[in-house]
Amino acid sequence: MMKNLDILQVIKERCIRAYVNTMHPILLSHVAKKVGKKDKIEVVFFAMNVPMWRYEGVYKLLSMDNRFNCHIVLTVNSLVPKDSQAEELQRLRQYFKSKGINFIDHEMQDTNGYDVRKNINPDILFYPQHYGRMHPENHNYTHFLSKLLCYIPYGLSALSSRNWSWEYDLTFQNFAWKLYYPFSYNKKESEAVSKNHARNMVISGYPNMDYYLNDTVNDVWKLPTQSHKRLIWAPHFTIADSSALNRSNFLQMSQLMLDVAESFRDKLQIAFKPHPRLKLELYMHPEWGKEKTDLYYNKWAGMENTMLETGDFIDLFKSSDAMIHDSDSFMIEYLFVNKPVSYIVKDEKTLQKELSDFGHEILNQHYLVKDKEEIISFIENVVLGGNDTKCEQRTEFLNKQLMPNINGTTSQFIVNDIKRSLGIEVDG
């Protein structure tokens, strides 16, 4: 027999489902028509940190059209400590300044954040993450449900919606105007779990892919290519046993990877590319803490054949030779550069259960390793020895499964879709 709270939850779910499939689309259609008739359309792009910034291409293209007035607004993750917020803000400032891109700064003392509604009154807002509780009050999407909310995933997920419905069915995703996801399997997964049955999802490709397919490469590595092979180690942040994912192998790998760097110092350079949240998790870990964590990160930055990368990673990926990781998003993203990639398996049975059917195909493009011997074997045989036995199947998978069926770049496709949806004529 259902309890009263369970009954109320069911009623609430049904009411939301009915609204997002009937009244809300009508509201958004009305708003879009009204916005499309404006002489100036105000657009806000929130930027929370550099590694998760996905909107540069869309921002630049919309800014070239004088009908759109575009603003990049720096924001913070309200759930992390103030010093971590300050570090991320400083990286964002440096990033945009280095590219000559204007932005609206965030003041640390302003806990509510820059008042976007009062100062800009935006028509369209692009969010960096779909978790509302992360944003300062004045940036929270719940204050803009009558506006046109857009989202491009900051990462690529291979998880099954059967177990991880929050990938597709949070409030933001159901109320947003446009969700630009990379693959058709995303829509299939969303249709199965989201209250609006993926009504607002558009398959667009992935913005970072535009850069991977561009032949231009900026060499960000410390040592010359011909002297050392270039390996990325990218550990996930889920180190706590209580984590819902608990896939990271960092605690078991931290010293091992330093030993590997030392053992192969004449042949290999390693870039430590931690998940942006890993440092914070280590700060809170009883056996690590801030001092030990900072010393560890600094060691990677300071050794002769190692480097620390905490910012944008596209050039790092493009100019690398291989990667070892345990990240869900990088599982897909690194395949765009078509280099050998190894996945550290903590619990293969659990991992296989978590993945979608598409995720299983993705995992099959990896060399699976679980211990020191297998990691050393991958480095010696594949990275240094060049025995990349998965090259042919990986190339075929990339061309057949990951390349979007769109004309032009992903960013241009998104901009064209926005304009058409607003009733604005698209050139060409």
Protein Blocks (a to p, Z undefined) as FASTA:
>chain_A
ZZfklmmmmmmmmmmmmmmmmmmmmmmmmmmmmmmmpmbdcdddddfbfklpcklmmmmm
mmmpmkbccdddddddfkbcfklmmmmmmmmmmmmmmnopacddddfklmnopafklmno
pabdcdfbfcfklpcfklpmklmmmbccddddfbdcfbdfklmmmlmmcfklmmpmbdcd
fbfklmmmmmmmpmnlomlpccebjfklmmmmpmbdcdfbfbdfklpccddddddfblbf
klmklmafklmmmmmmmmmmmmmmmmpccdddddfklmmmmmmpmklojmlmmmmmmmmm
mmmkbccdfbdfklmmmmmmbdcddbfklmmmmmmnopacddddfblmlmmmmpcfklmm
mmmmpccdfbfklmmmmmmmmmmnopafklmmmmmmmmmmmpccdehjfklmmmmmmmmm
nopaceZZ
